[in-house]
Amino acid sequence: MPVRFVDLEAQRDSLGDQVQQAAIEALSRTDWILGSEVELFEQEFAGYCDAHFAIGVDSGTSALELALRAVGVGEGDEVITAANTFIATAFAIAHAGGSIRLADVSPETSTIDPDAVEAAVTERTKAIVPVHLYGRPAEMDALQEIADRHGLAIVEDACQAHGARYKGRRAGSLGTAAAFSFYPSKNLGACGDGGAVVTSDPEVAESLRLLRNYGQREKYRHEIVGFNRRLDTIQAAILRVKLRHLDAWNASRARHAERYSELLAGSGVELPASAASGEHAWHLYVIASSERDRIQSGLSELGIQTGIHYPVPIHLHEACSYLGYQRGSFPVAERQAETILSLPMFPELTSAAVAHVAESIAPIVAGSDARSPDSSGAAETASQSARRLA
Ligand SMILES: *Cc1c(COP(=O)(O)O)cnc(C)c1O
């Protein structure tokens, strides 16, 4: 049984024509730039996140950059983020004019280690960007304590954590501001690029509205050097439809995660730490094993797609070599890059598929040949499209 890593067709089919209908209506209205659907989505998404404001932008990367600018990050300000994250987290700091400072992640949670953050703070530090990696909220109490003590802003990278909670509070309401991505495969995904910044601070919200729209509050009155980074109206209309399904989708993800953990117990791989019920958004279900490459290729031969999030820690990318870190600088993130494996995860995954994936792993770890005779052709296409999606 081939299993995709993420199956966007399954989501499209489950929604019937609701998404197409919303898109066609938005298309026919002609208010394509900052139209009524953008404002409605912003209100609904802010409400969903238990925050006062959401400002729609054109991607998660823009959301991070503009949020950093809005909380006051500028030339030379240091911003601390995790060594294991998607590259956009680090790039956004540089785009905002800040200097990237990395901190290692905790081995148990894969989120930024508060002790490492404390050690990285200097007089020039302006903000912390904790990443709710894989949908698991970072250790916000400890980070907030550090931020308060040093007078730092916190911008949550919630791009993988739509609907996650930390001690009952929604991701998006935990820092000064939070950045979300609506890239199609995220827990809440558009049919194209999109993003939002969520905040309860009216000044930060106002600053973001200027930043995303040429620095203008009134047409042709430009108060600051702004950008064109607006959320597309048609995508906002689509996101309004999908937002109504987000809680049910996250509940399915949580069921799949629980089932994976039950079935993989004793298989010889490391399982993700469990989380309080309803807190982890399970964007990804990530196991770890020193046999990672063998497991990945064994699964691929069975037509089961997997991913690695991420195969290269931030400091070891060529683009970040100027930061001056080396191999060995962040041992936990480096070790994770060599051992982690993301299993298929999307709401419409069937329990049979979850069981098939989980039950295929132990024999590979044990070294036996679990290959089915006619799966190699499918396996190639599977791993090719897994690379495309990652
Ligand atoms: C997806 C993602 C981003 C970037 O979002 P885009 O919409 O692709 O620009 C940033 N950080 C993390 C952790 C992400 O997963």
The ligand as a MOL file (V3000), in Angstrom:
LIG
                    3D

  0  0  0     0  0            999 V3000
M  V30 BEGIN CTAB
M  V30 COUNTS 15 15 0 0 0
M  V30 BEGIN ATOM
M  V30 1 C 6.7570 27.0810 6.4440 0
M  V30 2 C 7.6090 27.7090 7.4660 0
M  V30 3 C 8.0750 29.0290 7.3340 0
M  V30 4 C 7.9090 29.8550 6.0920 0
M  V30 5 O 6.6320 29.9930 5.6070 0
M  V30 6 P 6.3880 30.3270 4.0410 0
M  V30 7 O 4.9250 30.5820 3.9710 0
M  V30 8 O 6.8210 29.1410 3.2670 0
M  V30 9 O 7.1850 31.5500 3.7230 0
M  V30 10 C 8.8050 29.5630 8.3880 0
M  V30 11 N 9.0850 28.8460 9.4860 0
M  V30 12 C 8.6780 27.5800 9.6270 0
M  V30 13 C 9.0260 26.8410 10.8920 0
M  V30 14 C 7.9510 26.9590 8.6220 0
M  V30 15 O 7.5730 25.6800 8.7660 0
M  V30 END ATOM
M  V30 BEGIN BOND
M  V30 1 1 1 2
M  V30 2 1 2 3
M  V30 3 2 2 14
M  V30 4 1 3 4
M  V30 5 2 3 10
M  V30 6 1 4 5
M  V30 7 1 5 6
M  V30 8 2 6 7
M  V30 9 1 6 8
M  V30 10 1 6 9
M  V30 11 1 10 11
M  V30 12 2 11 12
M  V30 13 1 12 13
M  V30 14 1 12 14
M  V30 15 1 14 15
M  V30 END BOND
M  V30 END CTAB
M  END
